[in-house]
Amino acid sequence: MRTLNQLFVNNEAWARSRVAEDPDYFKRLVNQQQPDYFWIGCADSRVPANEILGLPPGEVFVHRNVANVVVHTDFNCLTVTQFAVEVLKVKHIMVVGHYGCSGVNKALRQERVGLSDNWLRHVRDVADRHAPRLYAIPDDKTQHDRLVELNVLHQALHIGQTTIVEAAWERGQTLSLHAWVYALEDGRLRDLGMTVNSRDELEPAHSAAVERILGGKR
C-alpha cells in the first residue's frame, strides 16, 4: 500500500517555510478563527478559496460541494451555514461558481455520470427553468458560462431562503449575500450583481441579476 510519503515531505517543507517567514505563524493560527467571510463553492481542486481571495488561513470559512449547490434538505450545508452565521458571526456569505465547471457541463449536456446525476439534477432544474433562452444561445461555451452564472444566482437565492439566514436578518444581524463567479483562465472573480442585505432585497435582486445575464446586459 502506498503511504503517500511525498505529501508528508511536502507538508514538512511547507511548515518549515511558514515558520521561517513568521516564527509565530502556527501559534497565532491556533487561536485564530474569527472570519468575516463564508464561502460556498465548488469542490473543484482548482478553486482554493483562501488563495483566490489573497487571505491567510482563519479568514474564510468554507463549504464546498460539486457545482456549489445549496439544497434546503442538505444538512451538511445547513450545519456549516448555521455554524458560520450563528457561532462565527460572519458578515458575508459568498456563493461562488467557476467557469469550466464539469458538474455544470454534465447537467447542461444531460450526460450520465452515475450517482452524481441525482445531485446534479439541481443544476438541471436551473437549466430547465431557463431553457428557452439558455438553449437558444448558439455557442456552447457561452451557453455553459451562462448556466454557471444562473446556477450561482439560484443557489444564492436558496441560501437566502434558509431559516438560518432569514432568522439572522430578522434579529438585525449584519449579513450580506454575494453571487460571484471565478474564471480559471485569468484567476479573476466576477461579481454577478446580486448583493443582498435583507430578506426584502433577496428576490428582486435575484430576478434583476438573472435578467441581466439572459438579457445580455452585462
N, C-alpha and C positions, 0 to 999 in steps of 0.2 A: 504494500500500500504506500502510495506517495504521501509524504508528510508536508509537502509544500515548503521545504526549507528555505527556498529563495525569498518567500514572502516574510519569513522571520528575519532574514538577513536585511531585507529592505526596511522592515519595521525598526530594527536596531539602528540602522543608519539614519533613518528619519528622526527617531527620538534623540539621537546624539546631535543631529544638526539643529533641532529645536533648542536644546539646552545650550549649545554653542552660541546661538544667536541671542538667547534670552534665558539666563540661568534659572529664573523663577517661572518659566512658562508653565510647567506642569503643576507647580504649587498653586499658582493662580487659577489654573483651569479647574482644579478640584472643587473650588468654591464658586465657580462662575457658571451659573445658568439663570440669567435674567434677560432672556431675549425679548426684543420688541417685535420680532418677526416670526410668523408661522408660514412655512412654505408647503403647499400641497402640489406635488409634482409627479412626473413620470418616473418609473423605476429605471429608465434607460441609464446605462452606466456612463454615458457621455454627458450627462446633465447634473454635475455636482453643485448643489445649491450654494454652499459657502463660497466656493471658488468663483462662481459666476457673479456673486454679489460683492466679492472682494472683502469678505468678513471672516474673522477667525472663528474657531470652534467656540460654542457657547453663545453665539449671537443670533443663530437661526434655529428654530425648532422645525423639524422636518417630518412630513408624512409622504410616502411615495407608493405608487402602485402602477400597474400597467395602464397607460393612457390617461393618467391623472383624473380618475373618475371619482365622483362623490355620490355615493348611494345612501339613501336615508336608512337603509337596513344594514349597512356595513358598520358593525360595532367596533371594528378595528379603527376605522377612520373617525367615527364618532368619539371613541375613547381618547384618541390623540387630540382631537379638536377640543373636547371638554377640558383636558389637562392644560392645553395651551391657553385657552380663554379664561378658565376659572381659577387655575392654580398659578400658572406663569404670568397671567395678565398681559398677554401680548397685545400690541396696539394695531398690528396689521396682519391680515391674512392674505397671502398671495397664492392664487391658483395659477399654476404655470405649466403650459404645454410647450411642445417644441416641434418645429418643422422637421419633417423627415421621420415622424413617429411611426414605427412599424405597426403598432397596435391600431392606430387610426387608419392606416392604409389597409390593413386586413379588413377592418369594419367597412370601409368605403367600397372596397372591391368584393366584399362578401366572400372572402377566401376562408376556407375552413382550416383551423389550426388545432382543434381539439377542445379540451376543457375550457380553454381561454375564450372560446366563442361565446360562452354564457356571460362572461364578464364584458366582453366587447360588444355584446348586444346593447349595452347602454349607449355606446358611441353610435351604433347603428340607428338607435332611436333618434338621436340628434340628426343624423343624415336623413332619415325618413321624414322627419318633421319639416325639413327644408328642401326636400327632394326636387321640387320643380325648378327652383333657382340654382340649387347646388349642382345638379346633374346637367344643367344647361351650360355650364362652364365648359368650353371645348378643350382646354389644356389640362392634361392630367395632373401636372404638378400644382397648377393654380387651384384646381379642384381640391386636391389634397390639403393644400395650405388653408383654404377657406374652411374645410371641415375641422382642421386642427384648431383654428380660431373659434369657430362655433362651439366646439366641444368645451373649450376653456370657458367661454361665456356661460354655457349651460351649467357647468359644474360650479362656477362661481355663484350662479343663481341658487343652486342646490345647497351650497354651504350657508348661504344667507338665509335659507328657509329652515335650517335646523333649529330645534328648540334651544340649542346651546347659544347660537348667535342671536336669535330673537330675544332670549332672556337677558343677554348682556346689554343689548340696546335698550331694553325696557328698564333696566336698572341704571341706565345712564353711563355705562362703561364706555370708555373711548375705544372704539374698534372700527377699523376700516377694512373693506374688502377690495381686492385689486385683481384684475384679469390680465395676465401677461403671456407672451409667447417668446421663447428663446430660439435663436437661429444658430444652428450648428455651423453654418457657413462662415459666419463672421464673429460669433461669440457674443452678439448683442441681444439685449432684451427689447421687446416691443410692447408698449402699453396699448391695450385694446380699447381704452377709453371707457372702461367700466370701473369707476371708483365709487364705492358706496359707504356711507357713514351712518345710515339709519334704515329701518325697515321700509319707511315710505319711499325711499330713493331706489330700493332694490329693483323692482320690476320695470319702472320707467328707464332706469339706466341700462338694464339688460336689453330691453326692447330697442332702445336707441343704438346701442352698440351693434346688435345683430343687423339692424337696418343699414348701418354704415358699412358693415362688411359685405353684405349681399348686394347693397346698392352701389358699391364701388366708390363710396365717399370716404376715402382713407386719408 
